[in-house]
Amino acid sequence: MARMPKKTEGPSPTIEDYLQLIHQLTREGKPVHGSHLAARMSVAVATTFATVQRMQRAGLVQMNRQKEIQLTPQGREMAEAVVRRHALAERLLVDVLQLPWHEAHEEAHHFEHVISPRVEAQLMKLLNSPTTCPHGNPIPGRGEAQVAGAVRLSTIGEGQQVTMVRISEDAESEPDLLEYLQRHGLVPGAEFTVASVQPWNSLVILRREGEEIPMGMPAAQKIWVRPQQVAVEQCETAEPALSLQEGL
């Protein structure tokens, strides 16, 4: 009997995890260093260093003069594929299986690596071609326009009405925060008012449907919103409140 040709193997799940994390940090505008990756992956710096070296040899990442890790075009393409599969897995869990969204991120991580291109295409059809994950983060190549113009909640002044757009990708791995947001209806598309800003107390008070919802500044920095009836540029003048918070 003739042997079947071997299937071309893609990157290992570990490499895909690194690609996804580098993509996430880059999209959030954060510099990517080996120590950052090691901390987020909960491994030794030496382990991350060895993995990044393998990725360099494979042409997936490169280092700039500041020793920051950057995706190459090939690495970016692979990273976007992982991010896309992860988002579709989360959508399936939340939209179809009705799993609470604070549990979806970790569960999606378990099977994102085994979703084939064929299954991915079928999921896209089943889910009506979503443009974002349940937390509002854009699926690469599809949802970027929906998050354009969003600013961090921590920069919004008192009395402003806003619409929630997304939650930073690094917050997706904080189930307690996600559960708190969902319990109070603070999900993408929700409208609420910044009732009070207390920089000396590192706290903002939100008001939604008559309910006042306290939130710490660190959490507010991970939530992206779109101000209503005011230009985005005006909202960026609220930076002094964040500066006060950082000085506490």
Secondary structure, DSSP 8 states (H G I E B T S, - for coil): ------------HHHHHHHHHHHHHHHTT----HHHHHHHHTS-HHHHHHHHHHHHHTTSEEE-TT--EEE-HHHHHHHHHHHHHHHHHHHIIIIIS---HHHHHHHHHHHGGG--HHHHHHHHHHTT--SB-TTS-B-TTTSHHHHTT-EEGGG--TT-EEEEEEE-GGGGG-HHHHHHHHHTT-STT-EEEEEEEEGGGTEEEEEETTEEEEEEHHHHTTEEEEESSS-HHHHGGGHHHHHHHHH-
